[in-house]
Each structure stands twice: as structure tokens, then as C-alpha cells.
Amino acid sequence: MLARGMDAAFVACINRSQEYIKSGKYTLLIEECNNLLSMDPNFYEAYYGRGEAYLRLGKYNEAYNDFNKVLQYSSSAEDKEAARKGLTKIENLSKPTEAEIKKLQERIPELKKVRERIAKYQVCVSAGDVYTVGLKTDGTVVATGRCNVRGWRYIIAIAAGDKHIVGLKADGTVVAAGSNKHDRCKVRGWRDIVAVAAGDEHTVGLKADGTVVAVGSNHFDQCNVSGWCDIVAITACGRHTIGLKANGRVVAVGYKGYFKYDRPCDVSDWRDIVAVATNNDYTVGLKVDGTVVATMKYNVSDWRDIVAIAAGLAHTVSLKADGTVVATGYEDNRCNVSGWRDIVAIAACGWHTIGLKSDGTVVAVGQNWARQCNVLKWRNIGPASEEQVLKWKQSLNWHAQGLCEYCGGKLSGLFIKKCLSCGKRIDVF
Ligand SMILES: [Zn+2]
């Protein structure tokens, strides 16, 4: 389709492109396609041409992005068919070969060890749409943005939603702060929770018995988790809730996708999954062999040695076993993570990317209009020791019984309480 009719400059550009295809001058072809797109951004065939050129130059991610644009925005069935073939070609090219699969299998025990080590760090950073949350080793929480988490104590895991933050306490109860629209913060009665997750307008809790509870907006069925069982991990972002089962299978509820080809909940054929991440229109799964699968959008089939994944609004991020990070997606600076080292946890949900370093500091790239990347001064982000968590649990139990949370002693006074054993003043408000 020639959208611009007989425009001379456009036609000249097309003619040059044809020449470059014939002569195999793909770098020049990319330039020509860029020209065409600057003249007519709706000329989707140019994305296809540029995609093919990138493919031949071995730039798979760029090619993948271009084919996706055709698939999502073009109204021509022929364009779409060609783009789909391009995507399949890239996926096949970057899939592990037979020989490589054997090597990947050998890496499984090592990757498992790394995943177990970083699991406790992964719950210490979380990214909301436009803010960032960090859990400190002393059980308190820091956050950019407006959610007030100042009084929180004894926290062992955090999750950031769109405008709310959720904290898991050492005794398996949950606290939440921020917008309570659709009752998304109604978690007061929750007990025996071992993990929390937060989507745009909902909150999810994994119970010790492998079942899942959810509150908040259920517009897209994202809270329909009452039938789930044998769940070992949960994730939520945007309008989805994803559950990882003990057998490595994945269950999903929520929004079915805006574009026909986004199928964020099409995860039922996934196998051997050890971690999941999701956003508004796609879902990513980490496999036991360190490779990654995704429902759509980004080419992640060439990723290897991965131990953690995160899903941004228009980018996908993963942490490698050696502590470096890779990212693909939207072309601003949110994917500029190639210089990161010693990373033990990652987070992404909106327009930015967060990395927790092994020394307890945090790095960030991406959009910063709400100061969501102002985390460079944060210190001591990370998990508390197991011993410490047990003490907190004890303190919370004493507190629940109306005793001194520091020593379990009896309290005197009505509004200004004081411990009769250790003498500490207890704030009851
Ligand atoms: Zn006391």
C-alpha cells in the first residue's frame, strides 16, 4: 500500500529501498525506512522492511520490535501475515539448539542455588507505576511518591501497586497504604500470608497452605483466585494475577489483552517455570534452565542464565546469574542497564527499572518525572536475618496479646503505656 500516493520524495525513497534490498545493503535500507517513517508514520510496511533488514544484520530485538509494530498497528492482513512469519523466524533463530539444551540442563543445579540466594532480596524492592519501594534490613520501608509507609515495622516483604503499597509482616499479617479505591487495601483480616503482590487496583496474598486471597478491583476477573491451590509464588501487575504452581505450571486471571495478539493469560501450556512476571498486556515466565518465555511483545528467546525477571509497562528486564542485567523494550533509557553489576534483585512495573545491589544500595534508570528513580541515597535495603525475623514474630505476638513487644512484660497505664518489666514506653496510637 502506498499511503502517500505520488509524492516524489516518497517515491524516490521507495525506489532507493528497492535497490538496497536487491544489493543487500541493509544498513542503508534501515536509513531509507527511517526516512519513509518520518514522512509517513502510518506507513507500516516500512517497519516490516526495517525489520527484515535488522533480521539480516542479526539485530533480532530491533527486528522483533518492528515486526510487532506491523502486527499491532497495520490493518493489512498481508502485512500482518508477513510480520508474523518474521517473528516466528526470530524466535526459532534465537531458541537454544540441541547441543545448547544439553549445556543448559547441566546449569540447572547452579541456577537453582543462585535463585535461592536472591529470592530473599527480590521481595525487598518493588516498582509501582510511578514510584519505587524499598525494604530495609531493620524491617522498615522507604518509598518515593505519596504512600505513607513511615510507621511500618517488622516488614519482611513488600509489593507496589499503582497507587498503593503492601507490606507483609513477620507474623503473616499484611498492611497496606495509599489509595483504597475498590477496597484494594482491605487486608486487615488476612492471616498466614507468606507472599504479597499488588496490581494496579488489587492486592493479592499467598497463604501458607498454597491458596490465594485477593481484594480490590475485579473488573477483569483479576481477583478470581479462590479456586487456586498448590501455589508457590504469585505476581500481580497491571490488571493481572499470575500464580506459579508447585509443578512448574502457571495459572492466570485478568485482562485478556487489548490487541488480538497480546494474550497475557495464555500461559496454560508453559512448563518447568520457576518465576513469573506480568504487566498490562503480557506475561513472562522464567524456566528452570534459565531461559525465558513470554506471551508476546519482546524477543526474550535468546536470553540465557537468567535467575529473576520483571515486567515493565513497555519493557522486560531480567537478572543474570552473574549479577548483570539485560532488558529489552521501549527505546528510552529504561533499558540502559548494561553497566549494572552485583545486582541481587530487580523490579519494573511502569516506565523505570530498579536494581538492588549486594551492598544494600539501589540503582535506577528510566522515566523520573515523579522522582521514581530518586533512590540513589537509599542504604541498607535488603532482608533481615532469619533470627531477626523470628524475634519480630515474637514481638508481634506479644503486641497482639497486649504485652510489651520488646520483652513480653505486662503493661501499665491506659493511654500512655509503660512496660513493668523493661520500662519501655509503648506507643498504643
Ligand atoms: Zn518490656
Residues whose N, C-alpha, C, O or C-beta is under 5 A from the ligand:
A	BS01	ZN	C404 Y406 C407 G408 G409 C419 S421 C422 G423
